[in-house]
Amino acid sequence: MSLKGKIISGYLVIGLIYALYSWMFTIYSHASFAYNLGRGLIWPAAMFPAFGAFIGVIVLLVVIGAIHLNRR
């Protein structure tokens, strides 16, 4: 297995563990497992709110750039 595969596998394992923890022990335990799995897939943004804001800025810049490039 390549390094890229190991990194992706590690990320997904951490996300699954975070989803299970969130589903069983946190204030999101009332929500379905699918909801918590979705939160687990973006676990860095869920665990670190500042990182979530950074991701939001990057997505916003990509959308603005795509609109700008599409106008030409």
MOPAC internal coordinates of N, CA, C and O (Angstrom, degrees):
PM7 1SCF
backbone

  N    0.0000 0     0.00 0     0.00 0    0    0    0
  C    1.4423 1     0.00 0     0.00 0    1    0    0
  C    1.5309 1   109.00 1     0.00 0    2    1    0
  O    1.2310 1   121.42 1   -44.30 1    3    2    1
  N    1.3182 1   114.88 1   135.70 1    3    2    1
  C    1.4612 1   119.79 1  -178.32 1    5    3    2
  C    1.5308 1   110.49 1   -77.05 1    6    5    3
  O    1.2310 1   121.37 1   -10.59 1    7    6    5
  N    1.3012 1   114.98 1   169.41 1    7    6    5
  C    1.4690 1   120.77 1   178.72 1    9    7    6
  C    1.5262 1   110.76 1   -62.78 1   10    9    7
  O    1.2310 1   120.62 1   141.41 1   11   10    9
  N    1.3295 1   116.41 1   -38.59 1   11   10    9
  C    1.4633 1   120.28 1   179.01 1   13   11   10
  C    1.5305 1   110.69 1   -61.54 1   14   13   11
  O    1.2310 1   120.18 1   137.75 1   15   14   13
  N    1.3117 1   117.25 1   -42.25 1   15   14   13
  C    1.4580 1   121.38 1   178.33 1   17   15   14
  C    1.5184 1   112.38 1   -64.89 1   18   17   15
  O    1.2310 1   120.76 1   141.43 1   19   18   17
  N    1.3340 1   116.14 1   -38.57 1   19   18   17
  C    1.4643 1   120.10 1   178.42 1   21   19   18
  C    1.5218 1   111.33 1   -66.62 1   22   21   19
  O    1.2310 1   120.23 1   139.94 1   23   22   21
  N    1.3159 1   117.17 1   -40.06 1   23   22   21
  C    1.4609 1   121.13 1   179.66 1   25   23   22
  C    1.5259 1   110.32 1   -66.29 1   26   25   23
  O    1.2310 1   120.21 1   135.74 1   27   26   25
  N    1.3205 1   117.20 1   -44.26 1   27   26   25
  C    1.4650 1   120.85 1   179.15 1   29   27   26
  C    1.5261 1   110.33 1   -65.18 1   30   29   27
  O    1.2310 1   120.20 1   137.68 1   31   30   29
  N    1.3265 1   117.22 1   -42.32 1   31   30   29
  C    1.4678 1   120.69 1   178.22 1   33   31   30
  C    1.5254 1   110.88 1   -62.76 1   34   33   31
  O    1.2310 1   120.18 1   137.25 1   35   34   33
  N    1.3295 1   117.26 1   -42.75 1   35   34   33
  C    1.4592 1   121.03 1   177.86 1   37   35   34
  C    1.5152 1   111.72 1   -61.98 1   38   37   35
  O    1.2310 1   120.40 1   137.59 1   39   38   37
  N    1.3158 1   116.84 1   -42.41 1   39   38   37
  C    1.4657 1   121.36 1   178.68 1   41   39   38
  C    1.5244 1   110.52 1   -61.27 1   42   41   39
  O    1.2310 1   120.42 1   134.61 1   43   42   41
  N    1.3374 1   116.80 1   -45.39 1   43   42   41
  C    1.4560 1   120.59 1  -179.15 1   45   43   42
  C    1.5267 1   112.15 1   -67.62 1   46   45   43
  O    1.2310 1   120.01 1   143.33 1   47   46   45
  N    1.3274 1   117.59 1   -36.67 1   47   46   45
  C    1.4645 1   120.64 1   177.57 1   49   47   46
  C    1.5271 1   110.47 1   -65.82 1   50   49   47
  O    1.2310 1   120.12 1   136.10 1   51   50   49
  N    1.3211 1   117.38 1   -43.90 1   51   50   49
  C    1.4575 1   120.62 1   177.00 1   53   51   50
  C    1.5327 1   110.06 1   -62.09 1   54   53   51
  O    1.2310 1   120.22 1   139.38 1   55   54   53
  N    1.3218 1   117.18 1   -40.62 1   55   54   53
  C    1.4620 1   121.12 1   177.57 1   57   55   54
  C    1.5203 1   112.38 1   -62.87 1   58   57   55
  O    1.2310 1   119.92 1   139.89 1   59   58   57
  N    1.3290 1   117.75 1   -40.11 1   59   58   57
  C    1.4609 1   121.26 1   178.03 1   61   59   58
  C    1.5218 1   110.95 1   -67.07 1   62   61   59
  O    1.2310 1   120.27 1   136.86 1   63   62   61
  N    1.3105 1   117.10 1   -43.14 1   63   62   61
  C    1.4632 1   120.49 1   177.23 1   65   63   62
  C    1.5231 1   110.50 1   -62.28 1   66   65   63
  O    1.2310 1   120.03 1   136.72 1   67   66   65
  N    1.3260 1   117.56 1   -43.28 1   67   66   65
  C    1.4681 1   121.25 1   177.87 1   69   67   66
  C    1.5217 1   110.68 1   -62.87 1   70   69   67
  O    1.2310 1   119.88 1   139.92 1   71   70   69
  N    1.3431 1   117.84 1   -40.08 1   71   70   69
  C    1.4626 1   121.02 1   179.39 1   73   71   70
  C    1.5283 1   110.61 1   -64.87 1   74   73   71
  O    1.2310 1   119.90 1   136.36 1   75   74   73
  N    1.3185 1   117.79 1   -43.64 1   75   74   73
  C    1.4590 1   120.71 1   178.52 1   77   75   74
  C    1.5245 1   111.05 1   -63.22 1   78   77   75
  O    1.2310 1   120.44 1   135.52 1   79   78   77
  N    1.3124 1   116.76 1   -44.48 1   79   78   77
  C    1.4688 1   121.03 1   178.54 1   81   79   78
  C    1.5275 1   110.39 1   -61.07 1   82   81   79
  O    1.2310 1   120.64 1   133.50 1   83   82   81
  N    1.3142 1   116.39 1   -46.50 1   83   82   81
  C    1.4571 1   121.15 1  -178.20 1   85   83   82
  C    1.5264 1   110.74 1   -65.26 1   86   85   83
  O    1.2310 1   120.02 1   142.82 1   87   86   85
  N    1.3158 1   117.56 1   -37.18 1   87   86   85
  C    1.4636 1   122.77 1  -178.68 1   89   87   86
  C    1.5284 1   111.80 1   -69.53 1   90   89   87
  O    1.2310 1   120.37 1   148.23 1   91   90   89
  N    1.3314 1   116.89 1   -31.77 1   91   90   89
  C    1.4570 1   119.61 1  -174.99 1   93   91   90
  C    1.5252 1   114.38 1   -98.63 1   94   93   91
  O    1.2310 1   119.27 1   145.92 1   95   94   93
  N    1.3345 1   119.00 1   -34.08 1   95   94   93
  C    1.4612 1   119.56 1  -165.49 1   97   95   94
  C    1.5193 1   116.62 1  -123.43 1   98   97   95
  O    1.2310 1   118.70 1   176.37 1   99   98   97
  N    1.2965 1   120.08 1    -3.63 1   99   98   97
  C    1.4647 1   119.83 1  -174.53 1  101   99   98
  C    1.5227 1   111.23 1  -110.02 1  102  101   99
  O    1.2310 1   120.99 1     5.28 1  103  102  101
  N    1.3203 1   115.72 1  -174.72 1  103  102  101
  C    1.4643 1   119.87 1   178.85 1  105  103  102
  C    1.5255 1   111.59 1   -68.86 1  106  105  103
  O    1.2310 1   119.74 1   168.66 1  107  106  105
  N    1.3228 1   118.10 1   -11.34 1  107  106  105
  C    1.4557 1   121.95 1   177.92 1  109  107  106
  C    1.5216 1   111.99 1   -92.71 1  110  109  107
  O    1.2310 1   119.84 1  -167.31 1  111  110  109
  N    1.3273 1   117.91 1    12.69 1  111  110  109
  C    1.4584 1   120.65 1  -178.90 1  113  111  110
  C    1.5241 1   112.12 1   -69.02 1  114  113  111
  O    1.2310 1   119.70 1   160.48 1  115  114  113
  N    1.3258 1   118.18 1   -19.52 1  115  114  113
  C    1.4641 1   120.32 1   176.92 1  117  115  114
  C    1.5235 1   111.64 1   -74.47 1  118  117  115
  O    1.2310 1   120.17 1   159.04 1  119  118  117
  N    1.3260 1   117.28 1   -20.96 1  119  118  117
  C    1.4615 1   121.62 1  -178.90 1  121  119  118
  C    1.5257 1   109.87 1   -79.78 1  122  121  119
  O    1.2310 1   121.11 1   -16.82 1  123  122  121
  N    1.3137 1   115.48 1   163.18 1  123  122  121
  C    1.4578 1   119.82 1  -178.05 1  125  123  122
  C    1.5286 1   111.09 1   -70.62 1  126  125  123
  O    1.2310 1   121.35 1   -14.66 1  127  126  125
  N    1.3215 1   115.02 1   165.34 1  127  126  125
  C    1.4559 1   119.22 1   177.51 1  129  127  126
  C    1.5230 1   110.92 1   -65.28 1  130  129  127
  O    1.2310 1   120.11 1   145.90 1  131  130  129
  N    1.3357 1   117.40 1   -34.10 1  131  130  129
  C    1.4656 1   120.36 1   179.33 1  133  131  130
  C    1.5325 1   111.18 1   -62.14 1  134  133  131
  O    1.2310 1   120.57 1   139.90 1  135  134  133
  N    1.3261 1   116.51 1   -40.10 1  135  134  133
  C    1.4633 1   120.41 1   177.09 1  137  135  134
  C    1.5236 1   110.09 1   -61.99 1  138  137  135
  O    1.2310 1   120.97 1   133.33 1  139  138  137
  N    1.3197 1   115.76 1   -46.67 1  139  138  137
  C    1.4576 1   119.79 1  -179.42 1  141  139  138
  C    1.5223 1   111.82 1   -69.10 1  142  141  139
  O    1.2310 1   119.92 1   150.27 1  143  142  141
  N    1.3163 1   117.76 1   -29.73 1  143  142  141
  C    1.4635 1   119.99 1   175.20 1  145  143  142
  C    1.5288 1   110.10 1   -67.03 1  146  145  143
  O    1.2310 1   120.59 1   140.99 1  147  146  145
  N    1.3205 1   116.48 1   -39.01 1  147  146  145
  C    1.4642 1   120.11 1   175.23 1  149  147  146
  C    1.5143 1   111.73 1   -61.79 1  150  149  147
  O    1.2310 1   120.53 1   138.55 1  151  150  149
  N    1.3341 1   116.58 1   -41.45 1  151  150  149
  C    1.4686 1   120.42 1   175.00 1  153  151  150
  C    1.5149 1   110.45 1   -65.04 1  154  153  151
  O    1.2310 1   120.49 1   145.79 1  155  154  153
  N    1.3249 1   116.67 1   -34.21 1  155  154  153
  C    1.4611 1   120.50 1  -179.96 1  157  155  154
  C    1.5159 1   112.67 1   -68.63 1  158  157  155
  O    1.2310 1   120.12 1   149.76 1  159  158  157
  N    1.3330 1   117.37 1   -30.24 1  159  158  157
  C    1.4580 1   119.79 1   179.88 1  161  159  158
  C    1.5228 1   112.27 1   -71.38 1  162  161  159
  O    1.2310 1   120.82 1   155.75 1  163  162  161
  N    1.3201 1   116.04 1   -24.25 1  163  162  161
  C    1.4713 1   119.49 1   176.09 1  165  163  162
  C    1.5161 1   109.24 1  -114.33 1  166  165  163
  O    1.2310 1   120.50 1  -138.39 1  167  166  165
  N    1.3291 1   116.65 1    41.61 1  167  166  165
  C    1.4665 1   121.63 1  -173.12 1  169  167  166
  C    1.5182 1   114.25 1   -57.32 1  170  169  167
  O    1.2310 1   117.66 1   147.07 1  171  170  169
  N    1.3219 1   122.07 1   -32.93 1  171  170  169
  C    1.4771 1   117.03 1   178.21 1  173  171  170
  C    1.5338 1   112.19 1   -63.67 1  174  173  171
  O    1.2310 1   120.78 1   142.45 1  175  174  173
  N    1.3329 1   116.12 1   -37.55 1  175  174  173
  C    1.4614 1   119.08 1   179.51 1  177  175  174
  C    1.5199 1   111.35 1   -72.77 1  178  177  175
  O    1.2310 1   120.26 1   148.86 1  179  178  177
  N    1.3269 1   117.10 1   -31.14 1  179  178  177
  C    1.4682 1   120.17 1   179.34 1  181  179  178
  C    1.5278 1   111.03 1   -75.57 1  182  181  179
  O    1.2310 1   119.97 1   145.11 1  183  182  181
  N    1.3178 1   117.67 1   -34.89 1  183  182  181
  C    1.4616 1   120.82 1  -177.72 1  185  183  182
  C    1.5241 1   112.26 1   -83.38 1  186  185  183
  O    1.2310 1   120.54 1   147.06 1  187  186  185
  N    1.3228 1   116.57 1   -32.94 1  187  186  185
  C    1.4627 1   121.15 1  -177.07 1  189  187  186
  C    1.5259 1   108.45 1  -122.82 1  190  189  187
  O    1.2310 1   119.26 1   -83.08 1  191  190  189
  N    1.3372 1   119.01 1    96.92 1  191  190  189
  C    1.4609 1   121.28 1  -175.50 1  193  191  190
  C    1.5324 1   114.03 1   -57.90 1  194  193  191
  O    1.2310 1   119.64 1   147.22 1  195  194  193
  N    1.3141 1   118.29 1   -32.78 1  195  194  193
  C    1.4636 1   119.88 1   179.00 1  197  195  194
  C    1.5285 1   110.46 1   -65.53 1  198  197  195
  O    1.2310 1   120.32 1   145.04 1  199  198  197
  N    1.3168 1   117.00 1   -34.96 1  199  198  197
  C    1.4722 1   120.31 1   177.30 1  201  199  198
  C    1.5232 1   110.41 1   -67.10 1  202  201  199
  O    1.2310 1   120.54 1   144.78 1  203  202  201
  N    1.3436 1   116.58 1   -35.22 1  203  202  201
  C    1.4584 1   120.46 1   176.19 1  205  203  202
  C    1.5165 1   111.97 1   -63.15 1  206  205  203
  O    1.2310 1   120.82 1   139.72 1  207  206  205
  N    1.3198 1   116.03 1   -40.28 1  207  206  205
  C    1.4636 1   120.04 1   176.74 1  209  207  206
  C    1.5262 1   110.73 1   -65.71 1  210  209  207
  O    1.2310 1   120.21 1   141.65 1  211  210  209
  N    1.3187 1   117.20 1   -38.35 1  211  210  209
  C    1.4663 1   121.50 1   177.49 1  213  211  210
  C    1.5302 1   110.34 1   -63.02 1  214  213  211
  O    1.2310 1   120.16 1   136.80 1  215  214  213
  N    1.3206 1   117.29 1   -43.20 1  215  214  213
  C    1.4637 1   121.01 1   178.03 1  217  215  214
  C    1.5258 1   109.94 1   -62.71 1  218  217  215
  O    1.2310 1   120.44 1   140.54 1  219  218  217
  N    1.3384 1   116.76 1   -39.46 1  219  218  217
  C    1.4557 1   120.59 1   177.79 1  221  219  218
  C    1.5181 1   112.48 1   -62.03 1  222  221  219
  O    1.2310 1   120.27 1   140.06 1  223  222  221
  N    1.3153 1   117.10 1   -39.94 1  223  222  221
  C    1.4709 1   121.09 1   177.94 1  225  223  222
  C    1.5293 1   110.24 1   -65.76 1  226  225  223
  O    1.2310 1   120.22 1   137.92 1  227  226  225
  N    1.3106 1   117.19 1   -42.08 1  227  226  225
  C    1.4690 1   120.41 1   179.04 1  229  227  226
  C    1.5299 1   110.47 1   -62.70 1  230  229  227
  O    1.2310 1   120.05 1   134.76 1  231  230  229
  N    1.3327 1   117.50 1   -45.24 1  231  230  229
  C    1.4721 1   120.65 1   178.68 1  233  231  230
  C    1.5208 1   110.23 1   -61.89 1  234  233  231
  O    1.2310 1   120.04 1   137.61 1  235  234  233
  N    1.3210 1   117.52 1   -42.39 1  235  234  233
  C    1.4573 1   121.17 1   178.73 1  237  235  234
  C    1.5252 1   111.22 1   -61.56 1  238  237  235
  O    1.2310 1   119.95 1   136.57 1  239  238  237
  N    1.3136 1   117.70 1   -43.43 1  239  238  237
  C    1.4660 1   120.80 1   178.15 1  241  239  238
  C    1.5240 1   112.16 1   -64.57 1  242  241  239
  O    1.2310 1   120.19 1   142.13 1  243  242  241
  N    1.3182 1   117.24 1   -37.87 1  243  242  241
  C    1.4734 1   120.83 1   178.02 1  245  243  242
  C    1.5258 1   110.16 1   -64.99 1  246  245  243
  O    1.2310 1   120.12 1   137.19 1  247  246  245
  N    1.3258 1   117.38 1   -42.81 1  247  246  245
  C    1.4610 1   120.81 1   179.51 1  249  247  246
  C    1.5207 1   110.42 1   -65.15 1  250  249  247
  O    1.2310 1   119.94 1   134.98 1  251  250  249
  N    1.3121 1   117.73 1   -45.02 1  251  250  249
  C    1.4730 1   120.58 1   178.47 1  253  251  250
  C    1.5244 1   110.22 1   -62.47 1  254  253  251
  O    1.2310 1   120.17 1   138.05 1  255  254  253
  N    1.3329 1   117.29 1   -41.95 1  255  254  253
  C    1.4687 1   120.48 1   177.84 1  257  255  254
  C    1.5209 1   111.93 1   -63.48 1  258  257  255
  O    1.2310 1   119.94 1   140.17 1  259  258  257
  N    1.3307 1   117.72 1   -39.83 1  259  258  257
  C    1.4665 1   120.62 1   178.92 1  261  259  258
  C    1.5196 1   110.99 1   -66.05 1  262  261  259
  O    1.2310 1   120.23 1   139.79 1  263  262  261
  N    1.3244 1   117.16 1   -40.21 1  263  262  261
  C    1.4672 1   120.33 1   177.62 1  265  263  262
  C    1.5190 1   110.28 1   -64.93 1  266  265  263
  O    1.2310 1   120.68 1   137.62 1  267  266  265
  N    1.3310 1   116.31 1   -42.38 1  267  266  265
  C    1.4639 1   120.08 1  -179.56 1  269  267  266
  C    1.5262 1   111.36 1   -64.75 1  270  269  267
  O    1.2310 1   119.96 1   136.35 1  271  270  269
  N    1.3274 1   117.69 1   -43.65 1  271  270  269
  C    1.4592 1   120.64 1  -179.69 1  273  271  270
  C    1.5203 1   112.26 1   -70.45 1  274  273  271
  O    1.2310 1   120.27 1   152.89 1  275  274  273
  N    1.3087 1   117.09 1   -27.11 1  275  274  273
  C    1.4626 1   120.82 1  -179.28 1  277  275  274
  C    1.5276 1   111.76 1   -76.05 1  278  277  275
  O    1.2310 1   119.97 1   157.85 1  279  278  277
  N    1.3088 1   117.65 1   -22.15 1  279  278  277
  C    1.4694 1   121.73 1  -178.24 1  281  279  278
  C    1.5123 1   112.34 1   -74.05 1  282  281  279
  O    1.2310 1   120.20 1   159.45 1  283  282  281
  N    1.3154 1   117.22 1   -20.55 1  283  282  281
  C    1.4756 1   119.30 1  -176.03 1  285  283  282
  C    1.4690 1   112.19 1   -82.02 1  286  285  283
  O    1.2310 1   120.10 1   180.00 1  287  286  285

